[in-house]
Amino acid sequence: MDKAHCHYHPAQPATWHCASCPRDYGDCCLPLNADDQDAVAVCPLCRSELSFLGAANSAQPFWLRIPKFFLYAFQVGPLAFAALLALASLFMPSSKILWLILLSVATKYLHSVIEASSQAQQEAPSLQSAFVGEGFALFFRQLAVFIIAAAVLWLAADFDSEALYWAVNLLIMLVLPASIIRLALEKELAAALSPELVGQVIKAMGWRYLILWAFLFILWQSPSYVTYMLSSGLPRVVLMPIAAALFAYFAVVMCAMMGYVVFQYQGALGYVIADETQQNHFPVAEYQRRKALAEAEIRLKEGQSAQALEILTQALERSPDDLKLNERFHQLLYGLHDRERCLRHLDHYLPLVARLNPALAVTTLLNARQLQGDFLPADALLCEQLAGALLARHKHREGLSLLRNLHRRFPDYPHIPRAYLLAARGFAEGLGQLEPAQQLLGFIRARYPASPLLAEVSQLEALIAKLGQVKPA
């Protein structure tokens, strides 16, 4: 079965479908509001109600989850079920009624495992659940399936054709898992015997059904082989409960596997089942943020840049200091070459990004310089922060340009010595220009004789002297 993917993110599986557009959307495009989980999901483009696809396109193939099925049977419920069968093999009397009750409980429990696994529930059903609700009826329906299968095989044997007998035998074994799956889900004997419904399970899986059948066959044979290997060394009183527990364990593994294939192929089987471990519900603030980013991206990919800007503008009105929203807004304005609006937005965005993400601030400043070659921030501290980030990334000329004549541009800035010491290091260590570095150090000594940074000034002057280019003043 071909899987559908998000129209805007081809690597992401689709979880929603819009019949009006038509478009498939992944969770990447449709975040959900954890504070309003009953809200109807609508298409980001046409605002029509979306159809939920469940996990039909995101479920992991069952053959990759084999270890998890074995671990599934080690939970409290399956282990209690195994213990029940082990004890029954020791202490149950020869009463057919009691054995009938036990088999009905076992059938009920195993079918509940199929049902729970089909819903992608990580926790196995408790043993107590097998004692409530429908029990005998389900057992007799399953028994009827086995009786009918045996009757068909008996009729085939009457034809005195070994080839026909084995063909019918193989056919029954092949369709039996699909029949059990149908009975566990529909709870109706007609569904388990319906060639159409049973065939739908096989058709949904295609050739992969043979993989499932092979695994189930191996698992079904496993308890017998293990019991046979233990039979020569253990007394019957020990062997019987071990055999019963092994049967219970492997039966749970088989049922968990059969249930999961329903979850995996839910689309082709007509089910819509969500994987609760993958749900993307977010608190309202995070939901609004993600929704705005996703819808803006969709509008932009549709060539609707004006609508994308409007969506981000409204989101920034709610969360003006959200870094991701501001970053996306800046990138969009810069990509559209909206010079005036982009530069105006920098008055708010540049101090924010310089504080939270210096590396991104460097990129932002360089973008601004592409729009306006002589762009300079209107804040001295911001100039110093950005200069430090640029120098740390070996963008020496760009960084030094922010500190040029800083004392004239911001005469009241109290950290001129610190900024010019940074500039001197940039000249000396970055560009190898020792004379400008020496001039800046001299300026600090002359103008700020009481600065606590004079010790660092002396260290840098000593370094310049060691290079033999200039002498300290």
C-alpha positions in Angstrom: 0.0 0.0 0.0 1.4 3.4 -1.0 1.7 5.8 1.8 0.6 9.5 1.5 3.0 12.2 2.5 2.6 15.9 3.4 2.2 18.0 0.4 4.6 20.6 1.7 7.1 18.2 3.4 7.5 15.1 1.3 9.6 13.4 3.9 6.7 13.6 6.5 3.8 11.2 6.6 0.3 12.6 6.0 -2.1 12.6 8.9 -4.8 15.0 7.5 -6.5 15.4 4.1 -8.4 18.3 2.6 -10.9 17.2 0.0 -11.5 20.7 -1.3 -7.9 21.7 -2.2 -7.0 18.8 -2.4 -4.0 18.5 -0.1 -2.5 16.1 2.4 -0.9 17.5 5.5 1.4 16.1 8.1 1.6 16.9 11.8 4.4 19.3 10.8 1.7 21.6 9.2 -1.1 21.0 11.6 -0.2 21.4 15.3 -3.1 20.8 17.7 -4.2 22.8 20.7 -3.9 20.8 23.9 -6.3 23.2 25.7 -9.0 22.6 23.1 -8.7 19.0 21.9 -12.3 18.9 20.6 -11.6 21.8 18.1 -12.2 20.9 14.4 -9.0 20.8 12.4 -9.3 23.1 9.3 -7.3 23.4 6.1 -4.7 26.2 6.4 -5.6 27.3 2.8 -9.3 27.0 2.3 -10.5 26.6 6.0 -12.5 23.5 5.1 -12.8 20.8 7.7 -10.0 18.2 7.4 -10.4 14.4 7.3 -8.2 12.7 9.9 -6.1 9.9 8.4 -4.9 8.5 11.7 -1.5 6.8 11.7 -2.1 5.0 8.4 0.9 6.7 6.8 3.2 6.9 9.9 2.9 3.4 11.5 6.2 1.5 11.7 6.2 -1.8 9.8 5.3 -4.7 12.0 8.4 -6.7 11.1 10.6 -3.9 12.6 8.7 -4.2 15.9 9.3 -7.9 16.6 11.4 -7.2 19.7 8.6 -5.0 21.1 6.0 -7.7 20.7 8.1 -10.1 22.8 8.6 -7.4 25.4 4.8 -6.6 25.3 4.1 -10.1 26.6 6.3 -9.5 29.7 3.9 -6.9 31.2 1.8 -7.6 34.2 -1.4 -8.6 32.4 0.2 -11.2 30.1 2.4 -12.6 32.9 -0.7 -13.0 35.1 -2.5 -14.7 32.2 0.5 -17.1 31.8 0.5 -17.8 35.5 -3.3 -18.6 35.4 -2.8 -21.2 32.7 0.2 -22.7 34.5 -1.8 -23.1 37.7 -4.8 -24.4 35.9 -2.6 -27.1 34.3 -1.7 -28.3 37.8 -4.9 -27.9 39.9 -7.8 -27.9 37.5 -10.0 -31.0 38.0 -11.4 -33.0 35.1 -14.5 -30.9 35.0 -15.3 -30.0 31.4 -17.3 -27.0 32.5 -14.4 -25.5 34.4 -12.1 -26.1 31.4 -14.7 -24.5 29.2 -14.8 -21.4 31.4 -11.0 -21.2 31.4 -10.8 -21.5 27.6 -13.5 -18.8 27.2 -11.5 -16.5 29.5 -8.3 -17.2 27.6 -10.1 -16.5 24.3 -11.5 -13.3 25.7 -8.1 -12.2 26.9 -6.2 -13.0 23.7 -8.9 -11.2 21.6 -8.6 -8.2 23.9 -4.8 -8.1 23.2 -5.6 -8.0 19.5 -8.0 -5.2 20.0 -5.7 -3.2 22.3 -2.7 -3.6 20.0 -4.8 -2.5 17.0 -5.3 0.8 18.9 -1.6 1.1 19.3 -2.0 0.9 23.1 1.4 0.4 24.8 -0.1 -1.2 27.9 -1.4 -4.8 27.6 -4.9 -5.5 29.0 -5.1 -6.6 32.6 -6.2 -10.1 33.4 -9.2 -8.8 35.2 -10.6 -7.5 31.9 -11.0 -11.1 30.7 -13.6 -11.8 33.4 -16.0 -9.0 32.5 -18.1 -8.4 29.4 -18.5 -10.9 26.6 -16.7 -14.2 27.3 -18.6 -17.4 26.4 -20.1 -16.0 23.2 -16.7 -15.0 21.8 -15.2 -18.4 22.7 -18.0 -20.2 21.0 -17.7 -18.0 17.9 -14.0 -18.7 17.7 -14.6 -22.4 18.3 -17.2 -22.3 15.5 -14.5 -21.0 13.1 -12.2 -23.8 14.1 -14.9 -26.4 13.7 -15.9 -25.1 10.3 -12.3 -25.1 9.2 -11.9 -28.7 10.4 -15.1 -29.7 8.6 -13.9 -28.2 5.3 -10.6 -30.1 5.7 -12.5 -33.3 6.4 -14.6 -32.8 3.3 -11.4 -32.2 1.3 -10.0 -35.5 2.6 -13.1 -37.3 1.3 -12.1 -36.7 -2.3 -9.1 -39.1 -2.0 -6.8 -36.4 -3.5 -3.7 -35.7 -1.5 -3.0 -32.6 -3.6 -6.5 -31.2 -2.9 -6.2 -32.1 0.8 -2.9 -30.2 1.2 -4.1 -27.3 -0.9 -7.2 -26.9 1.3 -5.1 -27.3 4.4 -2.6 -24.7 3.3 -5.5 -22.3 2.3 -7.1 -22.7 5.7 -3.8 -22.0 7.5 -3.2 -19.0 5.4 -6.6 -17.3 6.0 -6.9 -18.3 9.6 -4.9 -15.3 11.0 -7.0 -12.9 9.0 -10.2 -14.6 10.2 -9.1 -14.3 13.8 -8.3 -10.6 13.3 -11.8 -10.0 11.9 -13.5 -11.8 14.8 -11.4 -9.9 17.4 -12.3 -6.6 15.9 -15.9 -7.1 14.7 -17.0 -9.6 17.4 -19.3 -11.3 14.8 -19.0 -14.8 13.4 -20.2 -13.6 10.0 -17.2 -11.3 9.8 -14.8 -14.1 10.7 -16.3 -16.3 7.9 -16.9 -13.6 5.3 -14.5 -14.1 2.3 -14.9 -10.4 1.5 -13.9 -9.1 5.0 -11.2 -11.7 5.5 -9.9 -11.1 2.0 -9.8 -7.4 2.8 -7.2 -8.0 5.5 -5.1 -10.0 3.2 -5.5 -7.5 0.3 -4.6 -4.6 2.6 -1.3 -6.2 3.5 -0.5 -7.7 0.1 2.5 -9.9 0.0 3.5 -8.7 3.5 0.7 -11.0 4.8 3.0 -13.9 4.0 5.6 -12.3 6.3 3.0 -12.1 9.1 1.9 -15.7 8.5 5.5 -17.0 8.6 6.2 -15.2 11.9 2.9 -16.5 13.4 3.6 -20.1 12.2 7.1 -20.0 13.9 5.6 -18.5 17.1 2.8 -21.1 17.1 5.4 -23.9 16.9 7.8 -22.5 19.4 6.1 -23.7 22.7 6.0 -27.3 21.3 9.7 -27.3 20.4 10.7 -25.8 23.8 8.5 -28.3 25.7 10.0 -31.1 23.6 13.5 -30.1 24.5 12.6 -29.9 28.2 10.6 -33.1 28.3 13.5 -35.5 28.8 14.9 -33.7 31.9 11.8 -32.5 33.8 9.0 -34.4 35.5 5.5 -34.0 34.2 4.4 -32.0 37.3 7.0 -29.4 36.3 6.7 -29.7 32.6 3.0 -29.1 32.3 2.9 -25.6 33.9 5.9 -24.6 31.9 4.3 -25.7 28.7 1.0 -23.9 29.6 2.9 -20.7 30.5 4.9 -20.9 27.2 1.7 -21.3 25.2 0.2 -18.2 27.0 3.3 -16.1 26.4 3.7 -16.9 22.7 -0.1 -16.6 22.2 0.1 -13.0 23.5 3.0 -12.2 21.3 1.1 -13.5 18.3 -2.0 -11.6 19.1 -0.1 -8.4 19.7 1.4 -8.8 16.3 -1.9 -9.5 14.6 -3.4 -6.5 16.3 -0.6 -4.2 15.3 -1.0 -5.0 11.6 -4.6 -3.6 11.8 -3.0 -0.4 13.2 -0.4 -0.4 10.4 -2.8 -1.0 7.6 -5.8 0.9 9.1 -6.3 3.0 6.0 -6.9 0.1 3.7 -9.0 -1.7 6.3 -11.3 1.3 6.8 -10.2 2.3 10.3 -8.9 5.7 11.5 -6.7 5.1 14.6 -4.4 7.7 16.1 -1.0 6.9 17.6 -1.4 8.6 21.0 2.4 8.4 21.5 2.9 10.7 18.4 0.1 13.2 19.0 1.3 16.8 18.5 -0.8 18.6 21.1 0.8 21.8 22.5 -0.2 24.3 25.2 -2.0 27.2 23.7 1.0 29.6 23.4 3.2 27.0 21.7 0.3 25.9 19.5 -0.3 29.5 18.3 3.4 29.9 17.6 3.7 26.6 15.7 0.5 27.2 13.8 1.6 30.7 12.6 5.0 29.4 11.5 3.4 26.4 9.6 0.7 28.5 7.9 3.2 31.2 6.9 5.4 28.6 5.3 2.4 27.1 3.5 1.3 30.5 2.2 4.9 31.3 1.1 5.2 28.0 -0.8 1.9 28.8 -2.5 3.3 32.2 -3.6 1.2 34.1 -1.2 3.9 36.2 0.5 1.5 39.0 1.6 -0.7 36.5 3.5 2.4 34.9 5.0 3.6 38.3 6.3 0.1 39.1 7.7 0.1 35.7 9.6 3.5 36.4 11.2 2.6 40.0 12.0 -0.5 38.9 13.9 1.6 36.2 15.7 4.2 38.8 16.7 1.5 41.0 18.1 0.7 38.2 20.5 4.3 37.2 21.2 6.6 40.1 20.3 9.7 38.5 21.9 9.4 35.1 20.3 12.8 34.5 18.7 11.6 32.0 16.1 8.7 34.2 14.9 11.0 37.2 14.7 13.6 35.2 12.8 11.1 33.9 10.3 9.6 37.4 9.9 13.1 38.8 9.2 14.0 36.0 6.7 10.8 36.6 4.8 11.2 40.4 4.7 14.8 40.0 3.6 13.9 37.4 1.0 11.3 39.7 -0.4 13.8 42.6 -0.5 11.4 44.7 1.6 14.2 47.1 2.6 12.3 49.6 4.7 10.2 47.2 6.6 13.1 44.8 7.2 15.3 47.6 8.6 12.5 48.9 10.8 11.9 45.4 12.2 15.6 45.2 13.1 15.1 47.9 15.8 13.3 45.2 17.8 14.7 42.0 16.4 18.5 42.7 16.5 18.8 43.3 20.3 16.6 40.3 20.9 18.7 37.9 18.7 22.0 39.4 19.9 21.0 38.5 23.5 19.6 35.0 22.7 21.6 33.7 19.7 24.8 35.6 18.9 25.6 33.4 15.9 22.2 34.2 14.3 22.7 37.9 15.2 25.8 37.9 13.0 23.8 36.5 10.0 21.1 39.1 10.7 23.5 42.0 10.7 25.1 40.8 7.5 21.7 40.6 5.9 21.1 44.2 7.0 24.4 45.3 5.4 23.1 43.8 2.1 20.1 46.1 2.3 22.0 49.1 3.6 25.8 49.0 3.3 26.5 51.5 6.1 23.9 50.0 8.5 24.8 50.5 12.2 22.7 49.7 15.2 21.4 52.6 17.2 22.6 51.2 20.5 26.2 51.2 21.7 25.9 48.0 23.8 24.4 46.2 20.8 27.2 47.4 18.6 29.7 46.0 21.1 27.9 42.7 21.4 27.6 42.2 17.7 31.3 43.2 17.2 32.3 40.6 19.7 30.2 37.9 17.9 31.7 38.9 14.5 35.3 38.9 15.7 34.8 35.5 17.3 33.7 34.2 13.9 36.7 35.8 12.2 34.6 38.5 10.5 37.1 41.1 11.7 36.4 44.0 9.3 32.7 43.8 9.8 33.1 43.6 13.6 35.5 46.6 13.7 33.2 48.7 11.6 30.7 48.6 14.4 33.2 50.0 16.9 34.6 52.8 14.7 34.3 56.2 16.4 32.1 54.7 19.1 33.0 57.4 21.6 31.7 60.0 19.2 28.6 58.2 18.2 27.7 57.4 21.8 29.6 59.9 24.0 27.7 58.8 27.2 28.4 55.1 26.7 30.2 54.0 29.9 32.0 51.0 28.4 34.1 52.7 25.8 37.3 51.2 27.3 36.0 47.7 27.0 34.7 48.2 23.5 38.0 49.7 22.3 40.1 47.0 24.0 38.0 44.6 22.0 38.7 46.6 18.8 42.4 46.6 19.6 42.4 42.9 19.9 40.6 42.7 16.6 43.2 44.8 14.9 46.2 43.1 16.5 45.2 39.5 16.6 42.7 39.4 13.8 44.1 41.6 11.1 47.7 41.9 12.3 47.5 45.7 12.2 49.4 46.7 15.2 49.5 50.4 14.8 45.7 51.0 15.0 45.7 48.6 17.9 48.4 50.7 19.7 46.5 53.9 19.0 43.3 52.5 20.6 45.2 51.3 23.6 46.8 54.8 23.9 43.4 56.4 23.7 42.2 54.2 26.6 45.1 55.2 28.7 44.7 58.9 27.9 41.0 59.3 28.3 40.3 56.7 30.9 43.2 56.6 33.3 41.1 55.1 36.1 39.7 52.3 34.0 39.9 48.8 35.7 40.9 47.5 32.3 44.3 49.1 32.3 45.9 45.8 33.3 44.5 44.1 30.2 45.7 47.1 28.2 49.2 46.5 29.5 49.0 42.8 28.6 48.0 43.6 25.0 50.7 46.3 24.8 53.3 43.7 25.9 52.1 41.3 23.2 52.5 44.0 20.6 55.9 44.8 21.9 56.9 41.1 21.7 55.9 41.0 18.1 58.5 43.7 17.6 56.3 46.0 15.5 55.7 48.9 18.0 56.7 49.8 21.5 54.3 50.4 24.3 53.8 54.0 25.3 
